[in-house]
Amino acid sequence: MTVTSEGYQVRSDIPAVRHDLAAPEDPVTATGLLVAALRRRRAAGTGPFTVLSCDNLDDSGAAVRFAVLEFAGLLDAQTGEDLTSWVRENVTFPSGMVDRITPTTSPQPSDQIEGEFGVPDRWPVVTETFRQWVVEDDFCTERPPLERVGVQVVDDVAPWKVMKGRLLNGGHCALGYLGVLAELETTDQAMAEPVLSEYMSRLLREEIAPLLPELPGQDTDEYVRTTLDRIANPAISDSLLRLCRRGSTKVPHHLLSSLGEARTARTSIMSGSPSEERS
């Protein structure tokens, strides 16, 4: 599953959640759908399934697990069932990290696809050629052969999320606000400006990358270079205004986390050299 952090709402004062509790067989929320499916599997005796979350949250697996257990608990209070214990004992919720820039769909790709292939597609997904998918190896049933399509299966996804979140998402946040202030509209326009391009290069190379954890088989310098090229790619031009949305959530998570770690380590942000403690 891939939803935003707001997709894990389970408070009973939310209208959609109230609907799902009143009509558990006809849910409209992501959490309600998962609980309905697990409830049916339990009743039919066909066993559980793994819920793989690929969201940008630090621990998306824990987030969806909490949401499912909370909703199941609310439902149990109504029905007298004990779905919560069954889920806790049988279902696993591994985290995943997906790294691939996918700009908002505009009318142009739809027209282009219909013109070239004669296929009407109201919502085509245009994305870049780069892709990276890392999955936590925590499956309650037989794991699909994801490695055959390039998925990296690891014990802990957290450091991979840190790298992608701080470099790509953090870079997007930083570029978005400065680009909008410069009266630019897209990422490629912003990266074509020498001042902003140099700023992004120094931000990623000198301020963020030195604080990242070492990952087996991952060349951080190469990832930084590739990230800068991806953001500058005009073929997947992304809206700067879109990157500025939900800033109160994204900036602390993706940008300020690096600053906080640098302060804790007492390093000079721009030079990377030790600095004296200041009052």
C-alpha positions in Angstrom: 0.0 0.0 0.0 1.0 3.6 -0.7 -0.9 6.4 0.9 -0.1 9.7 2.6 0.4 9.9 6.3 -3.2 11.3 6.5 -4.4 8.0 5.1 -3.8 6.2 8.5 -6.6 8.0 10.3 -8.5 5.9 12.8 -10.2 8.5 15.1 -13.9 7.7 15.5 -14.8 11.4 15.2 -13.7 11.4 11.5 -16.8 10.9 9.3 -15.1 8.3 7.0 -14.0 6.3 10.0 -17.5 6.5 11.5 -18.9 5.2 8.2 -16.5 2.2 8.2 -17.4 1.3 11.8 -21.1 1.5 10.9 -20.7 -0.4 7.7 -17.5 -2.6 8.1 -18.3 -4.6 5.0 -18.5 -1.5 2.8 -15.4 0.5 3.9 -14.1 3.7 2.3 -10.8 4.2 4.2 -7.5 2.4 3.6 -7.5 1.1 7.1 -11.2 0.0 6.9 -10.4 -1.9 3.7 -7.5 -3.7 5.3 -9.5 -4.7 8.4 -12.4 -5.9 6.3 -10.1 -8.1 4.2 -8.4 -9.5 7.2 -11.7 -10.1 8.9 -13.0 -12.1 5.9 -9.8 -14.1 5.7 -10.1 -15.0 9.4 -13.7 -16.0 9.0 -13.0 -18.1 6.0 -10.0 -19.8 7.6 -7.8 -18.9 4.6 -5.1 -17.3 6.7 -3.5 -13.8 7.0 -1.7 -11.8 4.4 1.3 -9.4 4.7 0.6 -5.7 4.6 3.6 -4.0 2.9 3.7 -0.3 3.4 5.8 1.8 1.0 5.1 5.3 2.4 7.6 8.0 3.3 7.0 7.7 7.0 10.1 6.8 9.1 8.5 3.5 10.1 5.5 3.1 7.8 5.1 -0.6 8.8 4.6 0.4 12.4 2.2 3.2 11.4 -0.1 0.9 9.4 0.1 -1.8 12.1 -1.0 0.7 14.7 -3.9 1.9 12.5 -5.1 -1.6 11.7 -5.0 -2.7 15.4 -6.7 0.5 16.6 -9.5 0.1 14.0 -9.9 -3.6 14.7 -10.2 -2.8 18.4 -13.0 -0.3 17.8 -14.7 -2.9 15.7 -14.3 -5.6 18.3 -15.9 -3.3 20.9 -19.0 -3.3 18.6 -19.2 -6.9 17.5 -17.7 -8.8 20.4 -15.1 -10.4 18.2 -11.4 -10.7 18.9 -10.0 -9.7 15.6 -7.3 -7.6 17.2 -5.6 -10.5 18.8 -5.7 -12.6 15.6 -4.1 -9.7 13.7 -1.4 -9.1 16.3 -0.4 -12.8 16.3 -0.6 -13.6 12.6 -0.2 -10.5 10.4 3.1 -8.8 9.7 3.6 -5.2 8.5 7.0 -4.7 6.9 8.2 -1.3 5.8 9.3 -0.5 2.2 11.1 2.4 0.5 10.3 3.4 -3.0 12.5 6.0 -4.7 11.1 7.2 -8.0 10.0 10.7 -9.0 6.4 10.8 -10.3 5.1 14.3 -11.0 1.4 15.2 -11.0 -0.4 14.1 -14.1 -1.3 16.8 -16.5 -3.6 16.7 -19.7 -0.5 16.6 -22.0 0.5 13.0 -21.4 -3.1 11.8 -21.9 -3.3 13.6 -25.2 0.1 12.3 -26.2 -0.7 8.6 -25.3 -4.0 8.7 -27.2 -2.4 10.4 -30.2 0.6 7.9 -30.4 -1.1 4.7 -29.4 -4.8 5.3 -29.8 -5.4 4.4 -26.2 -7.5 6.8 -24.1 -6.0 7.0 -20.6 -7.6 9.5 -18.3 -4.8 9.3 -15.7 -1.5 8.1 -17.0 1.4 7.9 -14.6 4.5 9.5 -16.1 7.7 8.7 -14.2 11.5 8.6 -14.5 13.6 5.7 -15.6 15.4 5.6 -12.2 13.9 3.3 -9.6 14.8 1.8 -6.3 12.6 -0.4 -4.1 13.8 -1.6 -0.8 11.6 -4.0 1.3 11.9 -5.3 4.9 12.1 -9.0 5.0 9.2 -9.6 7.4 6.5 -11.7 5.6 3.9 -13.8 7.5 3.3 -15.9 4.3 5.6 -17.0 1.5 7.4 -14.0 0.1 7.0 -13.3 -3.7 10.3 -13.4 -5.7 10.6 -9.6 -5.6 14.3 -9.8 -6.3 13.6 -10.9 -9.8 12.3 -7.4 -10.6 15.2 -5.6 -8.8 13.8 -5.2 -5.3 16.4 -5.1 -2.5 15.2 -7.2 0.4 16.9 -6.2 3.7 16.6 -6.6 7.4 16.1 -2.9 8.1 14.7 -0.4 5.7 15.2 2.6 8.1 18.7 3.8 6.8 17.5 3.5 3.2 14.5 5.8 4.1 16.9 8.2 5.8 19.1 8.5 2.7 16.2 9.0 0.2 14.2 11.2 2.5 17.0 13.6 3.3 18.6 13.8 -0.2 15.7 13.6 -2.6 12.7 14.7 -0.5 14.8 17.2 1.5 16.3 18.5 -1.7 12.9 18.9 -3.2 11.7 20.9 -0.2 14.7 23.2 -0.3 14.5 23.8 -4.0 10.7 24.3 -3.9 10.6 27.3 -1.6 13.6 29.1 -3.1 12.4 28.4 -6.7 9.0 29.9 -5.9 10.6 32.9 -4.4 12.6 33.3 -7.6 9.3 33.3 -9.5 10.0 29.9 -11.2 7.5 27.2 -11.8 9.3 23.9 -12.2 12.2 21.9 -10.9 14.1 21.9 -14.2 13.7 25.7 -14.5 15.1 26.1 -10.9 18.1 23.7 -11.6 18.9 25.7 -14.7 19.6 28.7 -12.6 23.4 28.6 -11.7 22.9 30.0 -8.2 20.2 27.5 -7.3 22.0 24.6 -8.9 25.2 25.3 -6.9 23.1 25.7 -3.8 21.5 22.3 -4.3 24.9 20.7 -5.0 26.5 22.0 -1.8 23.4 21.2 0.2 23.3 17.6 -0.8 27.1 17.0 -1.0 28.4 19.0 2.0 25.6 19.3 4.4 23.4 16.2 4.1 25.5 13.4 2.7 28.2 13.4 5.4 25.6 12.7 8.0 24.0 9.7 6.3 24.5 6.1 7.5 26.7 3.8 5.4 24.7 1.3 3.4 26.1 -1.9 2.0 26.5 -1.7 -1.8 25.3 1.9 -1.9 27.7 4.6 -3.2 26.4 7.8 -1.6 28.4 10.1 -3.8 26.9 8.4 -6.9 23.5 8.7 -5.4 23.9 12.4 -4.8 25.1 12.9 -8.4 22.2 10.9 -9.7 19.7 12.8 -7.5 20.8 16.2 -8.8 20.5 14.9 -12.4 17.1 13.5 -11.7 15.8 16.8 -10.2 17.1 18.7 -13.2 15.6 16.4 -15.8 13.2 18.4 -17.9 11.4 15.2 -19.1 9.9 14.8 -15.6 9.5 18.5 -14.8 7.8 18.8 -11.4 5.8 21.7 -10.1 7.6 23.7 -7.4 4.3 24.7 -5.8 3.5 21.0 -5.4 6.8 20.5 -3.6 5.9 23.3 -1.2 2.7 21.6 -0.1 2.5 20.2 3.5 5.7 22.1 4.4 5.0 22.0 8.1 5.2 18.2 7.9 7.9 17.7 5.2 10.4 20.4 6.2 11.0 19.2 9.8 11.1 15.6 8.7 13.3 15.8 5.6 15.4 19.0 6.1 15.5 19.9 9.8 16.5 16.3 10.7 19.9 16.9 9.1 20.3 20.2 10.8 19.4 18.7 14.2 21.9 15.9 13.7 24.6 18.3 12.7 24.0 20.4 15.8 24.1 17.3 18.0 27.4 16.3 16.4 28.6 19.9 16.9 29.8 20.2 13.3 29.9 23.3 11.2 27.1 23.0 8.6 28.9 24.4 5.6 32.5 23.2 6.2 31.8 19.9 7.9 34.6 20.7 10.4 34.2 20.6 14.2 32.9 23.8 15.6 33.1 25.2 19.1 30.0 25.1 21.2 28.1 28.4 21.2 25.7 29.7 23.8 
